[in-house]
Amino acid sequence: MNLEAVVRCARDWWNRVGESIETSELYLFGSSIYRDGMQFDSNRSDLDLVTLIPDSARTAVDRFHWLVELAKHKQKLELELVPLLQRASAASSAVSLIPLTSDELAADVHKSKAKSFFAGNRFLNVRTGEEFPGLPGAGIAGDRPPLIAQALEYAQDLRCKYLSVPATGKTNALQWTSEDEPMPKSAMRCVAQIAAGNGRDAKEDERFDVNVGFSHFNAYVFQMRHVDAMYRSLYDWLIARSGGRGAREGLSSDMHLFVTEAIFDLAVSSDNTASKASKTLPGTSAQTRQEVISHAPLHVVFHINRSGHLAGDHDTLIAATTEATFNLKWRNQPYLNVRMAEKEVKDEIAACEQRGDASARVRRIALLDEQRWQAIKRSDLERGFQLLLFFQRVLFPNDLTRDQVLVLAMQSYALLCQERGLPKASSFGGPLVAENPNLEDTPGPESIYFGIEAETLKAYLRDTFQDDSLLHLGANPQSLRSFPEDMVAINFVPLLVKALLDSMPTVVDIPGKSEEYVEVACELKYWTVGVS
């Protein structure tokens, strides 16, 4: 790829765009400029661009019209880049364009949920050729509350999808229809979190309730219906979708974009903790924030013995989990390390090779098998421990017992990983089934089968039903939160962690890029336990 030609093409295109709509600076980032574009594949990689939405487009209506016009111009850039990038097909978009509001930039919010994304990457100003170690102004306002930030991430993601126009013409990336739902379920969940996040309109345990989300959005649009004809049309659509008069139609891509921008405005107006972001001049603020949050990682090691047990006394393990939690909080990698008994196995293999007799050769095969399982289990353990530690407050909300049950969950998860290397392992699993309807239509597990030690389970049944028969649980499923916390940590949480990791890409950064459904799954109050 001729980077100079690509930059010139983008600059000329952006100048033409500026003749019809207001624009600010345009930046190139990502693999096209990283290490002189060594990792950029012109036939497969996206050309990553980002620009700031002008302050004149501060409202949902103004942003909507600005984005619609930008999408028309975007196709022309795609057409011009096809020969420059030597793309085999023009049917898919070659350019990923992120239009940022000043609110998103000031809070350094990125659609991938990656922390310090705009402060931590390098950006090339397409007009001036100047390269910045961080987008100017990124992160200067600090973090938004998580339930508000998720809405900004949501809106940014859908904006980018709307702008994913290929050279062949406009797509219907945001077109939506459903016979069952009144509006996109992801939008309703997003609004429910906004309602819970402002501390006024919903309780914390309602933050994934789609009915709460729909009701809250409906109320907001009702208040805005006289502000602009777009809001009036949206209000009429919502009424029809919820059973009122009017045609029960789906969402066009354009109307879905406006819904998204309305949700964005609702989120920003609901944030009680942050002052509105102001436009900032290019300088060192982004670098300064990156310097503040960057920190050498604490060296944390969890040791696993050959029987699969997490080694160490209670105080030592608490200290290690506290240090690893600090690394995860501040994204200091590596977050933690897991050490297996590799040297012990390696030395035993060498001894067998030195002996060389028949029994030693047979033993050597078993040891080589153990050695390979150690490598597999180390990866599973590191990812599982990261997930447990990062979501510990969601999994175990009781501050007084959290450390204790967290260690129990980690010890039990280590034994679950050990089982993967043992033939006919059967310690996990059982007659109980936990179900979480909030994970429907997500990659996460809707149900998990697990077991509890017989006497412990009978004691729970007697306390709950005055009888130790499982039939009671089959007829009257109970919230998982009603079970003793240590019982859940030992018997259910390890299986949940394994199921979540199986649903996630192996390379995903758990603190930075875990999807929303992972947190939903870790909210144990959403799980109901019955009999399989």
Helices and strands as residue ranges (DSSP letters): H 3-17, E 26-29, G 30-32, G 34-37, E 47-52, H 60-85, E 95-100, H 102-107, H 117-120, E 123-125, E 131-132, H 146-162, H 185-197, G 204-206, H 210-224, H 229-241, H 253-270, H 285-293, E 301-303, H 314-329, E 337-339, H 342-355, H 358-390, H 392-395, H 402-419, E 432-435, G 437-439, E 447-450, H 454-465, H 470-475, E 478-479, G 480-482, H 485-491, H 493-503, H 510-513, H 516-522, G 524-526, E 528-531
